[in-house]
């Protein structure tokens, strides 16, 4: 069992992600360690499907109540479990975006799981901390409502993760999947 403290994502980060990612009904967003679900609930309001993975039963209940209150309960799946033990290869529909606000040590432990259980083209977004050994394709600096500097790191499975940089034959289907998911985003325009 993994214990990661819950710290809420600042609203300026959520607003930025909604616009930069162009979140909409074609997106399935997985939030690993989703806390009270504030990120997913906002994304669901814009039409995305949400996958909440949270170990704390009380926080899972809060997500469920908030989703019902916001009329998005049909757009969110709640898994009250440890994200380290969950097999994301079995999650349907497949996530297009994974959001992580976790400590560097947790991100490092999780990196192989991200690399092997999510599809090429899946965008991985981390707040404040980089994934060690990965190459972001975009990094955005923001100042939150408490005047704290925040860094938002953007990665894509298939181009950012270490195994993607091995010299092998190029899989055209994987490249097409990556291109489809990245081309609809507005990273540099917001």
C-alpha positions in Angstrom: 0.0 0.0 0.0 1.3 3.5 -0.9 0.6 6.5 1.2 0.8 9.9 -0.6 -0.6 13.0 1.2 -3.3 14.9 -0.6 -2.5 18.5 -1.5 -5.2 20.2 -3.7 -4.2 21.3 -7.2 -4.5 25.2 -7.4 -7.4 26.4 -9.6 -5.1 28.3 -11.9 -3.4 25.0 -12.9 -6.8 23.4 -13.5 -7.9 26.4 -15.7 -4.6 26.3 -17.6 -4.9 22.6 -18.2 -8.5 22.8 -19.5 -7.4 25.3 -22.1 -3.9 24.1 -23.0 -5.1 20.5 -23.4 -8.3 21.5 -25.1 -10.1 19.0 -22.8 -13.4 17.8 -24.3 -15.6 14.8 -25.0 -12.9 12.9 -26.8 -10.7 12.8 -23.7 -10.5 10.2 -21.0 -8.5 11.6 -18.1 -7.0 9.5 -15.4 -6.0 11.2 -12.1 -3.8 9.0 -10.0 -4.2 10.1 -6.4 -7.1 12.3 -7.3 -7.9 13.5 -3.8 -11.2 15.3 -3.8 -11.5 15.0 -7.5 -11.3 18.7 -8.3 -9.3 18.2 -11.5 -11.4 15.4 -12.9 -14.7 17.1 -12.0 -13.7 20.2 -13.9 -12.6 18.1 -16.9 -15.9 16.2 -16.8 -17.8 19.4 -16.9 -16.2 20.0 -20.3 -17.2 16.6 -21.5 -14.3 14.4 -20.7 -14.6 11.0 -19.0 -12.8 10.8 -15.7 -10.9 7.9 -14.0 -10.4 8.7 -10.4 -7.8 6.5 -8.6 -7.6 7.3 -4.9 -6.7 5.1 -1.9 -8.4 7.2 0.8 -12.0 6.0 1.1 -13.2 9.3 2.5 -11.8 11.2 -0.5 -13.5 8.7 -2.8 -16.8 9.4 -1.1 -16.2 13.1 -1.5 -15.6 12.6 -5.3 -18.8 10.6 -5.6 -20.9 13.2 -3.8 -19.4 16.1 -5.7 -19.8 14.3 -9.0 -23.5 13.7 -8.2 -24.0 17.3 -7.2 -22.3 18.6 -10.4 -24.3 16.2 -12.5 -21.2 14.4 -13.9 -21.5 11.1 -12.0 -22.1 9.3 -15.2 -18.8 10.6 -16.6 -16.5 9.4 -13.9 -15.3 6.0 -12.7 -14.0 5.9 -9.1 -11.4 3.3 -8.2 -10.7 3.4 -4.4 -7.4 1.5 -4.6 -3.7 1.9 -4.7 -2.6 3.0 -8.1 0.6 0.9 -7.8 -1.5 -2.3 -7.7 -4.0 -1.3 -10.4 -3.6 -2.8 -13.9 -4.2 0.2 -16.2 -4.0 -2.1 -19.3 -7.5 -3.3 -18.3 -9.0 0.2 -18.0 -11.6 0.9 -20.7 -12.0 3.4 -22.2 -8.3 4.0 -22.6 -7.0 7.3 -21.0 -5.8 10.0 -23.3 -4.4 12.1 -20.4 -2.9 11.1 -17.1 -2.6 13.8 -14.4 -0.2 13.4 -11.5 0.5 15.7 -8.5 2.9 13.4 -6.6 6.3 13.5 -5.0 9.4 12.9 -7.1 10.1 9.6 -5.4 6.5 8.4 -6.2 6.8 9.6 -9.8 10.0 7.7 -10.2 8.4 4.5 -8.8 5.4 5.0 -11.1 7.3 5.8 -14.2 7.8 2.2 -15.5 4.0 1.5 -14.9 3.2 4.6 -16.9 5.5 3.5 -19.7 4.2 0.0 -19.9 0.5 0.3 -19.1 -0.6 3.4 -21.0 -0.9 3.7 -24.8 1.5 5.6 -27.1 0.3 9.2 -27.4 -1.2 9.3 -23.9 -0.3 12.7 -22.4 1.2 12.6 -18.9 1.0 15.8 -17.0 2.8 16.4 -13.7 2.6 19.3 -11.4 5.7 20.8 -9.7 7.9 17.7 -10.2 9.5 16.2 -13.2 9.5 12.5 -13.9 13.2 11.5 -13.5 14.7 10.2 -16.7 11.8 11.4 -18.9 12.0 14.2 -21.5 9.1 16.6 -21.4 7.9 18.0 -24.7 6.6 21.2 -23.0 6.9 22.9 -19.6 4.8 25.8 -18.4 5.5 28.1 -15.5 2.5 29.5 -13.6 2.0 31.6 -10.4 -0.8 30.3 -8.3 -3.3 32.3 -6.2 -0.9 32.3 -3.2 2.0 33.7 -5.4 3.8 30.4 -5.5 5.6 29.4 -8.6 4.3 26.2 -10.2 5.7 24.1 -13.0 3.5 22.0 -15.2 5.4 19.2 -17.1 4.0 17.6 -20.2 5.1 14.2 -21.5 3.8 11.8 -24.1 4.0 8.1 -23.9 6.1 7.0 -26.9 8.3 10.1 -27.2 9.1 11.2 -23.6 9.7 7.9 -21.8 13.1 6.2 -21.8 12.1 3.1 -23.8 10.8 5.4 -26.6 14.3 6.7 -27.1 15.8 3.2 -27.8 16.9 2.7 -31.4 14.4 0.3 -33.0 12.2 0.1 -36.0 9.5 2.9 -35.9 6.0 1.7 -35.4 3.9 3.9 -37.7 0.7 3.2 -35.8 2.2 4.4 -32.6 3.5 7.5 -34.3 0.1 8.2 -35.8 -1.5 7.8 -32.3 0.9 10.2 -30.7 0.4 12.7 -33.5 -3.4 12.5 -33.3 -3.4 13.2 -29.5 -0.8 16.0 -29.6 -2.0 17.9 -32.6 -5.3 19.0 -31.1 -3.7 20.6 -28.1 -2.9 24.3 -27.6 0.2 24.2 -25.4 2.1 27.3 -26.7 -1.0 29.4 -27.3 -2.2 29.9 -23.7 
